Amino acid sequence: MQLAEAQQATMGALVVNEMRMLYGSKFAQQWQGLTARELKESWDQKLSGLGERDVRRGLVACLRRDWPPTLPEFLRLCCPWMDTEVAYHEAVHGMSCRRRGEMGDWSHPAVYWAAVAVSSNDLLNSTYGSIKGRWEKTLIEEMEKGTWKEIPKASVALPAPKQTAADRVEAAKALKAMGADKALDQTGKAPRRWITKWDERIAKGEQPTPTIAAMLAKAKGEQS
């Protein structure tokens, strides 16, 4: 048995021992009818997939409870993201962070991938009440997968490049060289003659610069 498996196999025993110390007879009465071995194996099975950090988070949460939690309750104490509303608010905050180029704080990959499946736009523009059913279904489907890809690094979409002063100078020089420095009429639209000249040059194999090509496209679009 590998080390990780050996550690996992003791997780149930760890919880059962801690519960007995915390709750005494209350815990014993809750699980009355099971042998010590059956009790440990039951907890081992249900805690499968959780790390020691998760389990200890649940045990610390038990310090605020007068009565021992049921197994499903304990799992939610270990993993707050298993509560769909808690996970929803985590997803909203996380997706908001990622829009700013930040990683976001994700308690479990399934919460992130559920947020991606629902879409950040819908999450950030909906209330929990309006999206609850869809969110719960998506999160459950993600949880059932059992394995998840790593959460990718966040990135911010670059804004569209703006026309620089150099671009404007290049455009002015090009128009002047063509004798079209008065190319824009009173309406602000390029006259057909300028477009025709460039069409003829392009037909002969000449390639306009990106700036001129953009001007041509814009002028043609305005005249269509």
C-alpha positions, 0 to 999 in steps of 0.5 A, a space after each residue: 500500500 502506498 503512503 498516500 493510501 495508508 494515510 487515507 485509510 487512517 482518516 476514518 479512525 482519526 475522525 472517529 477518535 476526535 468525535 469520541 473525545 468531543 462528544 462522548 456518549 452523544 457520538 456513540 448513541 448516534 452510531 449505535 449498532 455498528 462495531 468499531 471496525 464498521 464505524 471506521 470503515 464507513 467514515 473511511 469510505 465517505 471521506 475518500 478523496 478528501 485531504 487531511 487539511 479538509 478533514 481537520 477543517 471539519 473537526 475545527 468546525 465541530 468545536 462550535 457545535 454541541 451535537 455531533 454532525 451527521 456524515 453529510 453535515 461533516 462533509 459540508 463542514 470539511 468542504 464549505 464549497 459543497 454547499 451550493 450557495 456558498 460555492 455560488 458566492 465563491 464563484 461570483 467573487 472568483 470570476 470577478 477577480 479573474 476579469 481583473 487578471 487575478 487568479 481568484 480564491 478557489 476552494 475546489 477546481 469543480 467550483 471554477 469549472 462549474 463557473 466556466 460552464 455557467 459563464 462569468 457573464 451570467 454569474 456576474 449579472 444574475 442573483 442567486 435566486 434567479 440562477 440557483 437551479 442552473 448553478 446547482 445542476 452544473 455544480 453537481 455535474 462537475 462534482 460527479 466527474 471526480 477528476 478536474 483539470 488544473 485551474 488556468 492562470 488568469 489573463 486580461 483581454 488586451 484593448 483594441 489598439 488605438 491609432 497612434 500619432 505615427 499612424 496619422 502622420 503616415 496616412 497624411 503623407 500617403 494622401 498628400 503623395 497621391 494628391 489626395 490630401 483634401 480627400 475628405 469632403 464636407 461630409 467627412 467621407 472619402 470621395 470615390 476618386 481616391 478609392 478608385 486610384 488605390 483599387 487600380 494600384 492594388 490591381 497592379 500588384 501594389 500592397 497598401 500599408 496596414 494604415 492605408 488598407 484600414 482607411 480604404 476599408 472604412 471609406 468603402 464601408 461608408 459609401 456602401 
